[in-house]
Amino acid sequence: MKHYLLTLILLIFLISCNYKTKKENILIIKDQPKDTIYLPKNMAITKTCQDQVKGYKNKYGIIFSNYYTDEHYNLNFGNDKIIDTIAVLKPFYQKNIDDCYPKNAEYDFPILIVSDIDNKGKKNKIYRNILKNNEANYYEEISVKKDGFIISKDYNGNNGFYTKTYVSFKQNDFYVDSISVESWGEHQYKKTIKFKSRTFELSKYNRTYIDSIRKHFDN
């Protein structure tokens, strides 16, 4: 009987320890950022350049490769006490292209991140297909407005083209309110495309839409 009692106590102790360990592991995993942004696949860069981008950063509630440099803007979308962040992750060679410009860089674009968009805990929205890289005749920037932000694109040259995409935060998500375009040179016009409230989610927006809009109005 005494032996049976000791065995029972030992069994209960082992079960208790196992449950505690599992619970602690769950808490550790839960506290870690869920989103990790890796170095783009199949990037043709030299070993010297690869050495420059080894490792990761832990910022904005995500982990991202040192391949990216980051620019951020602080604002408040939800009219609460939480400071929201818009961050743009750009390929590192956008600031240092002397000897580290990949052969297939035309397929590598900035990543837009929005974090802390409500008061229910850390949340991130990651958009991978919205922004373009600045070039000799092309300049793009983000500016913050009260309830969202604006993506401005400036195409220089003989036939200049300028556009603004207005994005607002509504119902815990981002929506494109309107896209304004202006052309000068061979084609001269000013147009604004408006969208009804909560009909065009930012996640459905693509950087190539501006090119399609320009082609449509130029014809």
C-alpha positions as CSV (number, residue, x, y, z in Angstrom):
1,M,0.0,0.0,0.0
2,K,2.8,2.4,0.9
3,H,4.6,1.5,-2.4
4,Y,1.4,2.2,-4.3
5,L,0.9,5.6,-2.6
6,L,4.5,6.7,-3.4
7,T,4.0,5.6,-7.1
8,L,0.8,7.6,-7.3
9,I,2.4,10.8,-5.8
10,L,5.3,10.5,-8.2
11,L,3.0,10.1,-11.2
12,I,1.0,13.2,-10.1
13,F,4.3,15.1,-9.7
14,L,5.5,14.2,-13.2
15,I,2.2,15.1,-14.9
16,S,2.2,18.4,-13.0
17,C,5.8,19.2,-14.2
18,N,5.0,18.2,-17.8
19,Y,1.9,20.5,-17.8
20,K,3.9,23.4,-16.4
21,T,6.6,22.9,-19.0
22,K,4.1,22.9,-21.8
23,K,2.4,25.9,-20.4
24,E,5.6,27.9,-20.1
25,N,6.6,26.9,-23.7
26,I,3.3,28.2,-25.0
27,L,3.8,31.5,-23.2
28,I,7.3,31.9,-24.6
29,I,6.1,31.1,-28.2
30,K,3.1,33.4,-27.8
31,D,5.4,36.4,-26.8
32,Q,7.6,36.0,-29.9
33,P,6.8,37.9,-33.1
34,K,4.9,35.8,-35.6
35,D,6.1,37.6,-38.7
36,T,9.5,37.1,-40.2
37,I,10.7,38.6,-43.5
38,Y,13.5,36.8,-45.0
39,L,16.1,37.7,-47.7
40,P,14.3,37.4,-51.1
41,K,14.8,34.1,-52.8
42,N,17.2,33.7,-55.7
43,M,18.8,37.1,-55.3
44,A,22.0,37.2,-57.4
45,I,24.4,39.1,-55.2
46,T,28.1,38.5,-54.6
47,K,29.5,37.0,-51.4
48,T,30.8,40.4,-50.3
49,C,27.3,41.8,-50.5
50,Q,25.8,38.7,-48.7
51,D,28.2,39.4,-45.8
52,Q,26.7,42.9,-45.5
53,V,23.2,41.6,-45.0
54,K,23.7,38.7,-42.6
55,G,21.4,38.6,-39.6
56,Y,18.1,40.0,-38.6
57,K,16.5,43.1,-36.9
58,N,13.6,42.9,-34.4
59,K,11.6,46.0,-34.9
60,Y,7.9,47.0,-35.2
61,G,6.8,43.7,-33.8
62,I,8.4,41.7,-36.6
63,I,11.8,40.2,-37.4
64,F,13.2,41.1,-40.8
65,S,16.5,40.4,-42.6
66,N,19.3,42.9,-42.6
67,Y,18.9,42.9,-46.3
68,Y,16.3,45.6,-45.7
69,T,16.8,49.2,-44.5
70,D,13.8,50.7,-42.8
71,E,12.1,54.1,-42.7
72,H,9.2,54.7,-40.3
73,Y,6.5,57.2,-39.5
74,N,4.6,57.5,-36.2
75,L,0.9,58.4,-36.0
76,N,-2.3,57.4,-34.4
77,F,-5.1,55.7,-36.4
78,G,-7.5,54.6,-33.8
79,N,-7.9,57.8,-31.6
80,D,-6.5,55.9,-28.7
81,K,-3.3,56.1,-26.6
82,I,-1.4,53.6,-28.8
83,I,1.1,55.1,-31.2
84,D,0.8,53.4,-34.6
85,T,3.7,52.9,-37.0
86,I,4.1,52.8,-40.7
87,A,7.4,51.3,-41.8
88,V,8.8,50.9,-45.3
89,L,11.4,48.2,-45.7
90,K,13.7,48.9,-48.7
91,P,16.3,46.7,-50.3
92,F,19.7,47.7,-48.8
93,Y,21.2,48.5,-52.1
94,Q,18.7,51.4,-52.6
95,K,21.1,53.4,-50.3
96,N,24.3,51.7,-51.3
97,I,24.3,50.5,-54.9
98,D,28.0,50.9,-55.7
99,D,29.0,47.3,-55.8
100,C,25.9,45.5,-54.5
101,Y,23.2,45.8,-57.1
102,P,21.6,42.4,-57.8
103,K,21.2,41.2,-61.4
104,N,17.5,40.5,-60.8
105,A,16.7,43.6,-58.7
106,E,13.8,44.6,-60.9
107,Y,11.8,41.9,-59.1
108,D,12.6,43.1,-55.6
109,F,10.4,45.9,-54.2
110,P,9.9,47.6,-50.8
111,I,7.6,46.2,-48.2
112,L,5.0,48.3,-46.4
113,I,4.3,47.4,-42.7
114,V,1.6,48.9,-40.5
115,S,1.7,47.9,-36.8
116,D,-0.3,48.7,-33.6
117,I,-3.5,49.5,-35.4
118,D,-5.9,48.9,-32.4
119,N,-5.7,48.5,-28.6
120,K,-6.2,44.7,-28.5
121,G,-2.5,43.9,-28.6
122,K,0.3,44.0,-31.1
123,K,-0.9,43.5,-34.7
124,N,0.8,43.9,-38.0
125,K,-0.4,44.3,-41.6
126,I,2.3,43.5,-44.2
127,Y,1.9,44.6,-47.8
128,R,4.4,43.3,-50.3
129,N,3.1,44.5,-53.7
130,I,2.2,48.2,-53.2
131,L,5.4,50.2,-53.5
132,K,8.2,50.6,-56.1
133,N,11.9,51.4,-55.9
134,N,12.9,55.0,-56.7
135,E,14.8,55.3,-60.0
136,A,16.4,58.1,-62.1
137,N,13.0,59.3,-63.5
138,Y,10.7,57.9,-60.8
139,Y,10.2,59.0,-57.3
140,E,7.8,57.6,-54.7
141,E,7.1,58.6,-51.1
142,I,4.6,58.2,-48.3
143,S,3.1,61.1,-46.3
144,V,0.9,60.7,-43.3
145,K,-2.6,62.2,-42.9
146,K,-5.0,62.3,-40.0
147,D,-6.8,59.0,-40.7
148,G,-4.3,57.3,-43.0
149,F,-1.6,58.0,-45.5
150,I,-0.9,59.0,-49.1
151,I,1.3,57.3,-51.6
152,S,2.7,59.8,-54.1
153,K,4.3,58.8,-57.3
154,D,6.2,61.2,-59.6
155,Y,7.2,60.1,-63.1
156,N,9.6,62.7,-64.6
157,G,10.5,63.2,-68.2
158,N,9.1,64.8,-71.4
159,N,5.7,63.4,-70.6
160,G,5.5,63.9,-66.8
161,F,2.9,62.1,-64.7
162,Y,2.0,62.6,-61.1
163,T,-0.3,60.6,-58.9
164,K,-1.6,60.3,-55.3
165,T,-3.3,57.3,-53.8
166,Y,-5.3,58.3,-50.7
167,V,-5.6,55.5,-48.0
168,S,-7.8,55.7,-44.9
169,F,-8.1,53.5,-41.8
170,K,-11.7,52.3,-41.3
171,Q,-13.2,49.5,-39.3
172,N,-9.8,48.1,-38.3
173,D,-8.6,48.0,-41.9
174,F,-7.2,50.2,-44.7
175,Y,-9.1,51.2,-47.8
176,V,-8.2,53.2,-50.9
177,D,-10.5,56.3,-51.0
178,S,-9.3,57.8,-54.3
179,I,-6.5,58.0,-56.8
180,S,-5.8,61.3,-58.4
181,V,-3.6,61.6,-61.5
182,E,-2.1,64.5,-63.4
183,S,-0.4,64.4,-66.8
184,W,1.5,67.1,-68.7
185,G,3.4,67.2,-71.9
186,E,1.9,65.3,-74.9
187,H,-1.1,64.3,-72.7
188,Q,-2.5,66.9,-70.5
189,Y,-5.3,66.1,-68.0
190,K,-6.3,65.9,-64.3
191,K,-8.4,63.0,-63.2
192,T,-9.7,61.6,-59.9
193,I,-11.0,58.1,-59.4
194,K,-13.1,57.8,-56.3
195,F,-14.2,54.7,-54.5
196,K,-17.1,54.1,-52.2
197,S,-16.4,53.7,-48.5
198,R,-14.9,50.2,-47.7
199,T,-15.1,48.9,-51.3
200,F,-11.4,48.9,-52.2
201,E,-9.2,47.2,-49.6
202,L,-5.6,48.2,-49.6
203,S,-4.6,44.5,-49.7
204,K,-6.1,44.4,-53.2
205,Y,-4.2,47.4,-54.4
206,N,-1.2,46.8,-56.7
207,R,1.6,49.1,-57.7
208,T,0.9,48.3,-61.4
209,Y,-2.6,49.9,-61.1
210,I,-1.1,53.3,-61.7
211,D,0.5,52.2,-65.0
212,S,-2.8,50.8,-66.1
213,I,-4.6,54.0,-65.2
214,R,-2.1,56.1,-67.1
215,K,-2.4,53.9,-70.2
216,H,-6.1,54.1,-70.0
217,F,-6.2,58.0,-69.9
218,D,-3.4,58.4,-72.4
219,N,-5.4,56.5,-75.1
